[in-house]
Amino acid sequence: MSVDLATVKRVARLARIAVSEDEATRMVGEINGILGFVEQLSEVNVEGVEPMTSVTPMEMKKRLDVVSDGSKADDIVANAPNTDRNFFLVPKVVE
């Protein structure tokens, strides 16, 4: 796949980027180089290669998936003006 000058100008317009004629001409070669490299990557045989999250093998830190109250109820209501058993108390509004 390759791009031409019209495609570069169209993409620049869609991205709202001001590109001069000289810059657009230069970008055609740069973008075609990038696309050529991506096409080379598609030729690599990755059969049997597992996906990885890092280049060094490591175990991800995980927490247990358990339901809890967070043990922070006292901290949450600490700055509230009125509380009752870790609930916020608000004035009753009747109109």
Backbone as XML, in Angstrom:
<?xml version="1.0"?>
<chain id="A" units="angstrom">
  <residue number="1" name="MET">
    <atom name="N" x="0.837" y="-1.171" z="0.000"/>
    <atom name="CA" x="0.000" y="0.000" z="0.000"/>
    <atom name="C" x="0.884" y="1.236" z="0.000"/>
  </residue>
  <residue number="2" name="SER">
    <atom name="N" x="0.484" y="2.224" z="-0.762"/>
    <atom name="CA" x="1.238" y="3.473" z="-0.773"/>
    <atom name="C" x="0.258" y="4.638" z="-0.833"/>
  </residue>
  <residue number="3" name="VAL">
    <atom name="N" x="0.740" y="5.784" z="-0.420"/>
    <atom name="CA" x="-0.090" y="6.983" z="-0.448"/>
    <atom name="C" x="0.481" y="7.960" z="-1.459"/>
  </residue>
  <residue number="4" name="ASP">
    <atom name="N" x="-0.377" y="8.816" z="-1.975"/>
    <atom name="CA" x="0.069" y="9.840" z="-2.908"/>
    <atom name="C" x="-0.109" y="11.217" z="-2.272"/>
  </residue>
  <residue number="5" name="LEU">
    <atom name="N" x="0.242" y="12.233" z="-3.007"/>
    <atom name="CA" x="0.192" y="13.594" z="-2.499"/>
    <atom name="C" x="-1.231" y="14.003" z="-2.116"/>
  </residue>
  <residue number="6" name="ALA">
    <atom name="N" x="-2.206" y="13.602" z="-2.914"/>
    <atom name="CA" x="-3.601" y="13.953" z="-2.632"/>
    <atom name="C" x="-4.061" y="13.326" z="-1.315"/>
  </residue>
  <residue number="7" name="THR">
    <atom name="N" x="-3.637" y="12.082" z="-1.033"/>
    <atom name="CA" x="-4.028" y="11.413" z="0.208"/>
    <atom name="C" x="-3.421" y="12.115" z="1.414"/>
  </residue>
  <residue number="8" name="VAL">
    <atom name="N" x="-2.172" y="12.510" z="1.304"/>
    <atom name="CA" x="-1.514" y="13.213" z="2.402"/>
    <atom name="C" x="-2.225" y="14.537" z="2.681"/>
  </residue>
  <residue number="9" name="LYS">
    <atom name="N" x="-2.568" y="15.258" z="1.646"/>
    <atom name="CA" x="-3.269" y="16.532" z="1.830"/>
    <atom name="C" x="-4.647" y="16.317" z="2.442"/>
  </residue>
  <residue number="10" name="ARG">
    <atom name="N" x="-5.336" y="15.268" z="2.008"/>
    <atom name="CA" x="-6.668" y="14.985" z="2.544"/>
    <atom name="C" x="-6.599" y="14.619" z="4.031"/>
  </residue>
  <residue number="11" name="VAL">
    <atom name="N" x="-5.648" y="13.777" z="4.391"/>
    <atom name="CA" x="-5.490" y="13.393" z="5.800"/>
    <atom name="C" x="-5.122" y="14.612" z="6.642"/>
  </residue>
  <residue number="12" name="ALA">
    <atom name="N" x="-4.261" y="15.468" z="6.134"/>
    <atom name="CA" x="-3.880" y="16.681" z="6.860"/>
    <atom name="C" x="-5.099" y="17.586" z="7.048"/>
  </residue>
  <residue number="13" name="ARG">
    <atom name="N" x="-5.943" y="17.686" z="6.029"/>
    <atom name="CA" x="-7.144" y="18.514" z="6.150"/>
    <atom name="C" x="-8.112" y="17.923" z="7.163"/>
  </residue>
  <residue number="14" name="LEU">
    <atom name="N" x="-8.280" y="16.594" z="7.140"/>
    <atom name="CA" x="-9.172" y="15.939" z="8.098"/>
    <atom name="C" x="-8.664" y="16.088" z="9.528"/>
  </residue>
  <residue number="15" name="ALA">
    <atom name="N" x="-7.344" y="16.093" z="9.698"/>
    <atom name="CA" x="-6.738" y="16.235" z="11.021"/>
    <atom name="C" x="-6.587" y="17.706" z="11.424"/>
  </residue>
  <residue number="16" name="ARG">
    <atom name="N" x="-7.004" y="18.600" z="10.530"/>
    <atom name="CA" x="-6.913" y="20.041" z="10.781"/>
    <atom name="C" x="-5.468" y="20.472" z="11.034"/>
  </residue>
  <residue number="17" name="ILE">
    <atom name="N" x="-4.552" y="19.944" z="10.198"/>
    <atom name="CA" x="-3.137" y="20.272" z="10.293"/>
    <atom name="C" x="-2.752" y="21.062" z="9.047"/>
  </residue>
  <residue number="18" name="ALA">
    <atom name="N" x="-2.141" y="22.209" z="9.244"/>
    <atom name="CA" x="-1.678" y="23.010" z="8.113"/>
    <atom name="C" x="-0.386" y="22.405" z="7.580"/>
  </residue>
  <residue number="19" name="VAL">
    <atom name="N" x="-0.404" y="21.994" z="6.314"/>
    <atom name="CA" x="0.761" y="21.371" z="5.690"/>
    <atom name="C" x="1.035" y="22.098" z="4.380"/>
  </residue>
  <residue number="20" name="SER">
    <atom name="N" x="2.268" y="22.584" z="4.227"/>
    <atom name="CA" x="2.637" y="23.253" z="2.983"/>
    <atom name="C" x="2.875" y="22.222" z="1.884"/>
  </residue>
  <residue number="21" name="GLU">
    <atom name="N" x="3.002" y="22.698" z="0.676"/>
    <atom name="CA" x="3.225" y="21.804" z="-0.477"/>
    <atom name="C" x="4.532" y="21.024" z="-0.319"/>
  </residue>
  <residue number="22" name="ASP">
    <atom name="N" x="5.593" y="21.702" z="0.139"/>
    <atom name="CA" x="6.886" y="21.037" z="0.331"/>
    <atom name="C" x="6.803" y="19.975" z="1.428"/>
  </residue>
  <residue number="23" name="GLU">
    <atom name="N" x="6.113" y="20.310" z="2.532"/>
    <atom name="CA" x="5.967" y="19.352" z="3.628"/>
    <atom name="C" x="5.155" y="18.140" z="3.191"/>
  </residue>
  <residue number="24" name="ALA">
    <atom name="N" x="4.102" y="18.378" z="2.417"/>
    <atom name="CA" x="3.269" y="17.274" z="1.951"/>
    <atom name="C" x="4.066" y="16.352" z="1.032"/>
  </residue>
  <residue number="25" name="THR">
    <atom name="N" x="4.876" y="16.929" z="0.165"/>
    <atom name="CA" x="5.704" y="16.126" z="-0.739"/>
    <atom name="C" x="6.696" y="15.274" z="0.056"/>
  </residue>
  <residue number="26" name="ARG">
    <atom name="N" x="7.300" y="15.866" z="1.089"/>
    <atom name="CA" x="8.242" y="15.127" z="1.935"/>
    <atom name="C" x="7.526" y="14.023" z="2.716"/>
  </residue>
  <residue number="27" name="MET">
    <atom name="N" x="6.309" y="14.320" z="3.173"/>
    <atom name="CA" x="5.558" y="13.345" z="3.967"/>
    <atom name="C" x="5.141" y="12.129" z="3.152"/>
  </residue>
  <residue number="28" name="VAL">
    <atom name="N" x="4.956" y="12.297" z="1.849"/>
    <atom name="CA" x="4.595" y="11.148" z="1.002"/>
    <atom name="C" x="5.663" y="10.075" z="1.123"/>
  </residue>
  <residue number="29" name="GLY">
    <atom name="N" x="6.923" y="10.462" z="1.022"/>
    <atom name="CA" x="8.017" y="9.496" z="1.140"/>
    <atom name="C" x="8.112" y="8.899" z="2.534"/>
  </residue>
  <residue number="30" name="GLU">
    <atom name="N" x="7.937" y="9.727" z="3.554"/>
    <atom name="CA" x="8.027" y="9.233" z="4.929"/>
    <atom name="C" x="6.908" y="8.247" z="5.248"/>
  </residue>
  <residue number="31" name="ILE">
    <atom name="N" x="5.685" y="8.590" z="4.858"/>
    <atom name="CA" x="4.551" y="7.706" z="5.145"/>
    <atom name="C" x="4.673" y="6.405" z="4.365"/>
  </residue>
  <residue number="32" name="ASN">
    <atom name="N" x="5.115" y="6.477" z="3.121"/>
    <atom name="CA" x="5.314" y="5.246" z="2.340"/>
    <atom name="C" x="6.403" y="4.370" z="2.959"/>
  </residue>
  <residue number="33" name="GLY">
    <atom name="N" x="7.437" y="4.992" z="3.538"/>
    <atom name="CA" x="8.462" y="4.220" z="4.239"/>
    <atom name="C" x="7.903" y="3.502" z="5.455"/>
  </residue>
  <residue number="34" name="ILE">
    <atom name="N" x="7.065" y="4.203" z="6.203"/>
    <atom name="CA" x="6.438" y="3.598" z="7.385"/>
    <atom name="C" x="5.536" y="2.446" z="6.972"/>
  </residue>
  <residue number="35" name="LEU">
    <atom name="N" x="4.717" y="2.666" z="5.949"/>
    <atom name="CA" x="3.819" y="1.601" z="5.487"/>
    <atom name="C" x="4.594" y="0.402" z="4.940"/>
  </residue>
  <residue number="36" name="GLY">
    <atom name="N" x="5.732" y="0.664" z="4.319"/>
    <atom name="CA" x="6.574" y="-0.432" z="3.838"/>
    <atom name="C" x="7.112" y="-1.271" z="4.990"/>
  </residue>
  <residue number="37" name="PHE">
    <atom name="N" x="7.494" y="-0.606" z="6.062"/>
    <atom name="CA" x="7.977" y="-1.328" z="7.241"/>
    <atom name="C" x="6.859" y="-2.173" z="7.850"/>
  </residue>
  <residue number="38" name="VAL">
    <atom name="N" x="5.647" y="-1.625" z="7.923"/>
    <atom name="CA" x="4.513" y="-2.376" z="8.466"/>
    <atom name="C" x="4.217" y="-3.596" z="7.596"/>
  </residue>
  <residue number="39" name="GLU">
    <atom name="N" x="4.330" y="-3.450" z="6.279"/>
    <atom name="CA" x="4.124" y="-4.592" z="5.386"/>
    <atom name="C" x="5.192" y="-5.668" z="5.614"/>
  </residue>
  <residue number="40" name="GLN">
    <atom name="N" x="6.422" y="-5.270" z="5.922"/>
    <atom name="CA" x="7.467" y="-6.244" z="6.239"/>
    <atom name="C" x="7.110" y="-7.027" z="7.490"/>
  </residue>
  <residue number="41" name="LEU">
    <atom name="N" x="6.514" y="-6.377" z="8.463"/>
    <atom name="CA" x="6.135" y="-7.061" z="9.692"/>
    <atom name="C" x="5.092" y="-8.137" z="9.446"/>
  </residue>
  <residue number="42" name="SER">
    <atom name="N" x="4.238" y="-7.946" z="8.444"/>
    <atom name="CA" x="3.209" y="-8.945" z="8.166"/>
    <atom name="C" x="3.801" y="-10.225" z="7.574"/>
  </residue>
  <residue number="43" name="GLU">
    <atom name="N" x="5.036" y="-10.167" z="7.114"/>
    <atom name="CA" x="5.688" y="-11.347" z="6.544"/>
    <atom name="C" x="6.325" y="-12.241" z="7.612"/>
  </residue>
  <residue number="44" name="VAL">
    <atom name="N" x="6.427" y="-11.759" z="8.831"/>
    <atom name="CA" x="7.064" y="-12.517" z="9.902"/>
    <atom name="C" x="6.152" y="-13.655" z="10.342"/>
  </residue>
  <residue number="45" name="ASN">
    <atom name="N" x="6.727" y="-14.847" z="10.484"/>
    <atom name="CA" x="5.971" y="-16.007" z="10.934"/>
    <atom name="C" x="5.862" y="-15.964" z="12.456"/>
  </residue>
  <residue number="46" name="VAL">
    <atom name="N" x="4.643" y="-15.788" z="12.950"/>
    <atom name="CA" x="4.414" y="-15.712" z="14.392"/>
    <atom name="C" x="3.617" y="-16.915" z="14.874"/>
  </residue>
  <residue number="47" name="GLU">
    <atom name="N" x="3.613" y="-17.961" z="14.106"/>
    <atom name="CA" x="2.902" y="-19.190" z="14.481"/>
    <atom name="C" x="3.486" y="-19.751" z="15.771"/>
  </residue>
  <residue number="48" name="GLY">
    <atom name="N" x="2.655" y="-19.945" z="16.766"/>
    <atom name="CA" x="3.091" y="-20.523" z="18.028"/>
    <atom name="C" x="3.722" y="-19.540" z="19.004"/>
  </residue>
  <residue number="49" name="VAL">
    <atom name="N" x="3.784" y="-18.267" z="18.653"/>
    <atom name="CA" x="4.351" y="-17.272" z="19.546"/>
    <atom name="C" x="3.216" y="-16.685" z="20.387"/>
  </residue>
  <residue number="50" name="GLU">
    <atom name="N" x="3.357" y="-16.784" z="21.700"/>
    <atom name="CA" x="2.315" y="-16.268" z="22.578"/>
    <atom name="C" x="2.426" y="-14.753" z="22.714"/>
  </residue>
  <residue number="51" name="PRO">
    <atom name="N" x="1.288" y="-14.079" z="22.792"/>
    <atom name="CA" x="1.350" y="-12.629" z="23.017"/>
    <atom name="C" x="1.960" y="-12.326" z="24.380"/>
  </residue>
  <residue number="52" name="MET">
    <atom name="N" x="2.622" y="-11.176" z="24.484"/>
    <atom name="CA" x="3.242" y="-10.832" z="25.756"/>
    <atom name="C" x="2.949" y="-9.384" z="26.098"/>
  </residue>
  <residue number="53" name="THR">
    <atom name="N" x="2.998" y="-9.088" z="27.380"/>
    <atom name="CA" x="2.764" y="-7.726" z="27.843"/>
    <atom name="C" x="4.067" y="-6.993" z="28.116"/>
  </residue>
  <residue number="54" name="SER">
    <atom name="N" x="5.174" y="-7.713" z="28.119"/>
    <atom name="CA" x="6.468" y="-7.112" z="28.395"/>
    <atom name="C" x="7.543" y="-7.935" z="27.707"/>
  </residue>
  <residue number="55" name="VAL">
    <atom name="N" x="8.683" y="-7.323" z="27.444"/>
    <atom name="CA" x="9.772" y="-8.066" z="26.817"/>
    <atom name="C" x="10.495" y="-8.960" z="27.809"/>
  </residue>
  <residue number="56" name="THR">
    <atom name="N" x="10.305" y="-8.708" z="29.085"/>
    <atom name="CA" x="10.883" y="-9.579" z="30.106"/>
    <atom name="C" x="9.751" y="-10.345" z="30.776"/>
  </residue>
  <residue number="57" name="PRO">
    <atom name="N" x="9.932" y="-11.650" z="30.956"/>
    <atom name="CA" x="8.857" y="-12.425" z="31.576"/>
    <atom name="C" x="8.673" y="-12.016" z="33.032"/>
  </residue>
  <residue number="58" name="MET">
    <atom name="N" x="7.446" y="-11.675" z="33.389"/>
    <atom name="CA" x="7.154" y="-11.318" z="34.770"/>
    <atom name="C" x="5.695" y="-11.634" z="35.067"/>
  </residue>
  <residue number="59" name="GLU">
    <atom name="N" x="5.447" y="-11.851" z="36.324"/>
    <atom name="CA" x="4.098" y="-12.155" z="36.786"/>
    <atom name="C" x="3.393" y="-10.843" z="37.110"/>
  </residue>
  <residue number="60" name="MET">
    <atom name="N" x="2.179" y="-10.688" z="36.606"/>
    <atom name="CA" x="1.429" y="-9.467" z="36.890"/>
    <atom name="C" x="0.902" y="-9.478" z="38.315"/>
  </residue>
  <residue number="61" name="LYS">
    <atom name="N" x="0.923" y="-8.313" z="38.950"/>
    <atom name="CA" x="0.392" y="-8.200" z="40.301"/>
    <atom name="C" x="-1.125" y="-8.201" z="40.222"/>
  </residue>
  <residue number="62" name="LYS">
    <atom name="N" x="-1.737" y="-9.080" z="40.966"/>
    <atom name="CA" x="-3.189" y="-9.193" z="40.950"/>
    <atom name="C" x="-3.700" y="-9.206" z="42.374"/>
  </residue>
  <residue number="63" name="ARG">
    <atom name="N" x="-4.894" y="-8.693" z="42.548"/>
    <atom name="CA" x="-5.525" y="-8.762" z="43.860"/>
    <atom name="C" x="-6.622" y="-9.815" z="43.796"/>
  </residue>
  <residue number="64" name="LEU">
    <atom name="N" x="-6.992" y="-10.316" z="44.937"/>
    <atom name="CA" x="-8.069" y="-11.294" z="44.990"/>
    <atom name="C" x="-9.381" y="-10.612" z="44.630"/>
  </residue>
  <residue number="65" name="ASP">
    <atom name="N" x="-10.224" y="-11.295" z="43.903"/>
    <atom name="CA" x="-11.506" y="-10.749" z="43.487"/>
    <atom name="C" x="-12.554" y="-11.111" z="44.531"/>
  </residue>
  <residue number="66" name="VAL">
    <atom name="N" x="-12.568" y="-10.360" z="45.611"/>
    <atom name="CA" x="-13.513" y="-10.612" z="46.694"/>
    <atom name="C" x="-14.323" y="-9.349" z="46.960"/>
  </residue>
  <residue number="67" name="VAL">
    <atom name="N" x="-15.543" y="-9.539" z="47.388"/>
    <atom name="CA" x="-16.413" y="-8.416" z="47.716"/>
    <atom name="C" x="-16.147" y="-8.001" z="49.155"/>
  </residue>
  <residue number="68" name="SER">
    <atom name="N" x="-15.907" y="-6.711" z="49.371"/>
    <atom name="CA" x="-15.695" y="-6.198" z="50.722"/>
    <atom name="C" x="-16.233" y="-4.775" z="50.794"/>
  </residue>
  <residue number="69" name="ASP">
    <atom name="N" x="-16.337" y="-4.266" z="51.998"/>
    <atom name="CA" x="-16.813" y="-2.894" z="52.161"/>
    <atom name="C" x="-15.678" y="-1.888" z="52.001"/>
  </residue>
  <residue number="70" name="GLY">
    <atom name="N" x="-14.486" y="-2.352" z="51.779"/>
    <atom name="CA" x="-13.343" y="-1.481" z="51.586"/>
    <atom name="C" x="-12.665" y="-1.064" z="52.873"/>
  </residue>
  <residue number="71" name="SER">
    <atom name="N" x="-13.284" y="-1.326" z="54.006"/>
    <atom name="CA" x="-12.734" y="-0.982" z="55.319"/>
    <atom name="C" x="-12.349" y="0.485" z="55.412"/>
  </residue>
  <residue number="72" name="LYS">
    <atom name="N" x="-13.064" y="1.350" z="54.719"/>
    <atom name="CA" x="-12.748" y="2.768" z="54.736"/>
    <atom name="C" x="-13.949" y="3.621" z="55.098"/>
  </residue>
  <residue number="73" name="ALA">
    <atom name="N" x="-14.990" y="3.025" z="55.635"/>
    <atom name="CA" x="-16.206" y="3.784" z="55.950"/>
    <atom name="C" x="-15.905" y="4.925" z="56.908"/>
  </residue>
  <residue number="74" name="ASP">
    <atom name="N" x="-15.074" y="4.686" z="57.916"/>
    <atom name="CA" x="-14.743" y="5.750" z="58.876"/>
    <atom name="C" x="-13.978" y="6.881" z="58.200"/>
  </residue>
  <residue number="75" name="ASP">
    <atom name="N" x="-13.073" y="6.540" z="57.287"/>
    <atom name="CA" x="-12.308" y="7.565" z="56.576"/>
    <atom name="C" x="-13.204" y="8.391" z="55.664"/>
  </residue>
  <residue number="76" name="ILE">
    <atom name="N" x="-14.203" y="7.754" z="55.055"/>
    <atom name="CA" x="-15.066" y="8.447" z="54.105"/>
    <atom name="C" x="-15.918" y="9.495" z="54.796"/>
  </residue>
  <residue number="77" name="VAL">
    <atom name="N" x="-16.451" y="9.177" z="55.943"/>
    <atom name="CA" x="-17.336" y="10.126" z="56.630"/>
    <atom name="C" x="-16.605" y="10.993" z="57.658"/>
  </residue>
  <residue number="78" name="ALA">
    <atom name="N" x="-15.291" y="10.920" z="57.695"/>
    <atom name="CA" x="-14.522" y="11.637" z="58.716"/>
    <atom name="C" x="-14.741" y="13.143" z="58.659"/>
  </residue>
  <residue number="79" name="ASN">
    <atom name="N" x="-14.873" y="13.741" z="57.489"/>
    <atom name="CA" x="-15.019" y="15.190" z="57.366"/>
    <atom name="C" x="-16.469" y="15.641" z="57.232"/>
  </residue>
  <residue number="80" name="ALA">
    <atom name="N" x="-17.405" y="14.738" z="57.306"/>
    <atom name="CA" x="-18.819" y="15.103" z="57.187"/>
    <atom name="C" x="-19.270" y="15.803" z="58.464"/>
  </residue>
  <residue number="81" name="PRO">
    <atom name="N" x="-20.119" y="16.821" z="58.332"/>
    <atom name="CA" x="-20.569" y="17.528" z="59.534"/>
    <atom name="C" x="-21.447" y="16.670" z="60.435"/>
  </residue>
  <residue number="82" name="ASN">
    <atom name="N" x="-22.328" y="15.848" z="59.863"/>
    <atom name="CA" x="-23.214" y="15.002" z="60.668"/>
    <atom name="C" x="-23.215" y="13.585" z="60.107"/>
  </residue>
  <residue number="83" name="THR">
    <atom name="N" x="-22.970" y="12.611" z="60.982"/>
    <atom name="CA" x="-22.995" y="11.208" z="60.561"/>
    <atom name="C" x="-23.670" y="10.370" z="61.629"/>
  </residue>
  <residue number="84" name="ASP">
    <atom name="N" x="-24.129" y="9.212" z="61.203"/>
    <atom name="CA" x="-24.708" y="8.251" z="62.128"/>
    <atom name="C" x="-24.373" y="6.865" z="61.606"/>
  </residue>
  <residue number="85" name="ARG">
    <atom name="N" x="-23.554" y="6.110" z="62.328"/>
    <atom name="CA" x="-23.137" y="4.760" z="61.949"/>
    <atom name="C" x="-22.627" y="4.710" z="60.507"/>
  </residue>
  <residue number="86" name="ASN">
    <atom name="N" x="-21.710" y="5.621" z="60.172"/>
    <atom name="CA" x="-21.076" y="5.709" z="58.865"/>
    <atom name="C" x="-22.035" y="6.063" z="57.723"/>
  </residue>
  <residue number="87" name="PHE">
    <atom name="N" x="-23.120" y="6.740" z="58.042"/>
    <atom name="CA" x="-24.027" y="7.281" z="57.042"/>
    <atom name="C" x="-23.987" y="8.800" z="57.138"/>
  </residue>
  <residue number="88" name="PHE">
    <atom name="N" x="-24.106" y="9.484" z="56.015"/>
    <atom name="CA" x="-24.185" y="10.935" z="56.013"/>
    <atom name="C" x="-25.581" y="11.350" z="56.471"/>
  </residue>
  <residue number="89" name="LEU">
    <atom name="N" x="-25.644" y="12.347" z="57.345"/>
    <atom name="CA" x="-26.921" y="12.907" z="57.759"/>
    <atom name="C" x="-27.100" y="14.253" z="57.078"/>
  </residue>
  <residue number="90" name="VAL">
    <atom name="N" x="-28.242" y="14.394" z="56.423"/>
    <atom name="CA" x="-28.538" y="15.661" z="55.737"/>
    <atom name="C" x="-29.851" y="16.198" z="56.272"/>
  </residue>
  <residue number="91" name="PRO">
    <atom name="N" x="-30.044" y="17.508" z="56.233"/>
    <atom name="CA" x="-31.298" y="18.067" z="56.754"/>
    <atom name="C" x="-32.476" y="17.656" z="55.872"/>
  </residue>
  <residue number="92" name="LYS">
    <atom name="N" x="-33.593" y="17.457" z="56.523"/>
    <atom name="CA" x="-34.805" y="17.088" z="55.827"/>
    <atom name="C" x="-35.348" y="18.331" z="55.128"/>
  </residue>
  <residue number="93" name="VAL">
    <atom name="N" x="-35.680" y="18.197" z="53.855"/>
    <atom name="CA" x="-36.217" y="19.319" z="53.093"/>
    <atom name="C" x="-37.642" y="18.956" z="52.694"/>
  </residue>
  <residue number="94" name="VAL">
    <atom name="N" x="-38.596" y="19.740" z="53.190"/>
    <atom name="CA" x="-40.000" y="19.531" z="52.849"/>
    <atom name="C" x="-40.527" y="20.842" z="52.310"/>
  </residue>
  <residue number="95" name="GLU">
    <atom name="N" x="-41.058" y="20.826" z="51.128"/>
    <atom name="CA" x="-41.600" y="22.058" z="50.549"/>
    <atom name="C" x="-43.068" y="21.931" z="50.329"/>
  </residue>
</chain>
